[in-house]
């Protein structure tokens, strides 16, 4: 048995790759795709590389609050981050973040 057969998780697509695929399937623009992937990456890193499936509304709210208070981003920027996270949860993970954890 070779190494790839021994550990099939190495062959599994990464979350951000799955996100890109779903955005393309839904015909989102390349600029939107790039921004959504960046927001999801920042969200994951903000929470210590926890998988979004382990998180919910509380973590989304903490991230958005951090953007507003610490990052001093504009409301439109905060809304874009929220849209990216809602897309991730609804379209890719099939989870309502308001009901998660």
C-alpha positions as CSV (number, residue, x, y, z in Angstrom):
1,X,0.0,0.0,0.0
2,X,1.5,3.4,-0.9
3,X,1.4,6.5,1.2
4,X,-1.6,8.1,-0.6
5,X,-3.7,5.0,-0.1
6,X,-2.8,4.8,3.6
7,X,-4.0,8.3,4.3
8,X,-6.9,9.2,2.0
9,X,-7.4,12.5,3.8
10,X,-4.4,13.8,1.9
11,X,-6.4,13.4,-1.3
12,X,-9.5,15.1,0.0
13,X,-10.1,18.6,-1.4
14,X,-9.3,21.5,0.9
15,X,-12.1,23.7,2.2
16,X,-10.9,26.8,0.3
17,X,-10.7,24.8,-2.9
18,X,-14.2,23.5,-2.4
19,X,-15.3,27.1,-1.7
20,X,-13.7,28.2,-5.0
21,X,-15.4,25.4,-6.9
22,X,-18.8,26.3,-5.4
23,X,-18.4,30.0,-6.2
24,X,-17.5,29.1,-9.8
25,X,-20.4,26.7,-10.1
26,X,-22.7,29.6,-9.0
27,X,-21.1,31.9,-11.6
28,X,-19.7,34.4,-9.1
29,X,-17.2,36.8,-10.5
30,X,-13.5,36.1,-10.1
31,X,-13.1,39.2,-7.9
32,X,-15.9,38.1,-5.6
33,X,-14.3,34.6,-5.5
34,X,-11.0,36.0,-4.5
35,X,-12.4,38.2,-1.8
36,X,-14.7,35.5,-0.3
37,X,-11.8,33.1,-0.1
38,X,-9.7,35.7,1.6
39,X,-12.4,36.5,4.2
40,X,-12.9,32.8,5.0
41,X,-9.2,32.3,5.3
42,X,-9.0,35.3,7.7
43,X,-12.0,34.0,9.7
44,X,-10.3,30.6,10.1
45,X,-7.0,32.2,11.1
46,X,-8.7,34.6,13.5
47,X,-10.1,31.6,15.4
48,X,-6.8,29.7,15.6
49,X,-7.3,27.5,12.5
50,X,-10.5,25.9,13.8
51,X,-12.7,24.4,11.1
52,X,-15.8,26.5,10.4
53,X,-17.9,23.4,11.1
54,X,-16.9,23.6,14.7
55,X,-18.0,27.2,14.9
56,X,-21.2,29.1,14.7
57,X,-22.9,32.5,15.1
58,X,-20.9,33.4,18.2
59,X,-17.6,33.1,16.3
60,X,-18.9,34.9,13.3
61,X,-20.0,37.8,15.5
62,X,-16.7,37.9,17.3
63,X,-14.9,38.1,13.9
64,X,-17.1,40.8,12.6
65,X,-16.8,42.8,15.8
66,X,-13.0,42.4,15.6
67,X,-13.1,43.8,12.0
68,X,-15.1,46.8,13.1
69,X,-13.4,47.6,16.4
70,X,-9.8,46.6,15.9
71,X,-9.6,46.7,12.1
72,X,-11.8,49.8,11.8
73,X,-13.2,48.6,8.5
74,X,-16.1,50.3,6.8
75,X,-19.6,48.9,7.1
76,X,-19.5,47.8,3.5
77,X,-16.4,45.8,4.1
78,X,-17.9,44.2,7.2
79,X,-21.0,43.3,5.1
80,X,-18.7,41.7,2.5
81,X,-17.1,39.5,5.1
82,X,-20.5,38.5,6.5
83,X,-21.7,37.6,3.0
84,X,-18.6,35.4,2.5
85,X,-19.2,33.6,5.7
86,X,-22.9,33.1,5.1
87,X,-22.0,31.7,1.6
88,X,-19.6,29.3,3.3
89,X,-22.0,28.1,5.9
90,X,-25.1,27.9,3.7
91,X,-23.8,26.8,0.3
92,X,-20.8,24.7,1.2
93,X,-21.3,23.4,4.7
94,X,-25.1,23.4,4.6
95,X,-25.3,24.8,8.1
96,X,-27.4,27.7,9.3
97,X,-24.7,29.6,11.4
98,X,-27.4,31.1,13.6
99,X,-28.3,27.6,14.7
100,X,-24.8,26.2,15.0
101,X,-23.2,25.7,18.4
